[in-house]
Amino acid sequence: METTQQDAEKLAAAKAAVKLVKDGDIVGLGTGSTASFAIKELGRMVQGGLRIKAAASSINTEELAKSFGIEILPLGELSSIDISIDGADEFTESLDLIKGGGGALFREKIMASLSKKSIIVTDASKKVKKLGAFNVPVEVVPLAYQYVFDQLSKLGGKGVKRLKNNEVFVTDNGNFIIDADFGLINEPQKLSFDLNEIDGLLAHGLFINLTSKVIMSTRDQLIVFD
């Protein structure tokens, strides 16, 4: 798919998602290229009179939102979020996701957990029958890196420490990310449970039972999964 076409699909899905935001809402803002389209659309709506407050899932998202005049609240001080809008690296029709390609999976998972409605916007390339073609990102506390790496191997995951510009990628939380290849995942809920049991693993990119709706844009139409 040409990048311009993919961007057009992301924009169409983002525009559909922001229509669900109501005046007075606290809105969770995701991280990544698709979420950025939604943030820009919300920014235009705020400039047109929409009154919202927002929580950001990354430093980059916070800066982008502020540049459009969106008021940001600290994520750690919120007990609930009315609606969140984010992207995904993969999703299935049962609304299981892999997220974390942008490295913000921990904050994104907290945001989704706080959200009354968690809306995912994607282009058509993200829909899969089974999760796992995209590696599962795992955020790990640095002092537990080798232990977590070994535990992932015991679960069948082939892990690679994430790099950026030939240097170790460090999250906004000061941690490392291991991108783990488990192959196609037959039981994502079980794998999610097993990963949650590993000490030193802060968060993983399997989002199970955290999504209210996926809005997917194709070349010709919007398709909603809920």
Number of C-alpha atoms within 10 A of each C-alpha: 7 7 8 9 13 19 16 17 25 26 24 24 29 31 18 16 23 20 11 13 18 14 12 11 16 23 27 29 28 32 28 21 15 25 25 23 22 26 27 19 19 26 20 15 17 18 13 9 10 17 15 18 17 23 25 24 26 24 13 15 20 22 14 17 22 14 12 17 14 25 16 19 16 11 19 10 8 12 8 16 22 17 25 32 30 29 32 26 22 25 25 16 15 14 19 20 30 26 28 29 20 14 24 26 28 22 21 27 21 15 28 28 18 20 23 15 20 22 25 27 29 30 27 19 15 18 19 14 11 19 25 21 15 18 25 26 27 29 29 25 19 16 11 14 19 13 16 23 21 14 18 22 15 10 12 13 18 17 21 14 15 19 13 8 6 7 8 13 17 16 18 15 13 11 18 25 31 24 23 24 20 21 16 14 14 12 10 19 15 11 15 16 12 13 21 14 11 16 13 17 25 18 24 24 27 27 23 15 13 21 22 17 18 28 22 24 24 18 12 7 11 16 13 14 14 11
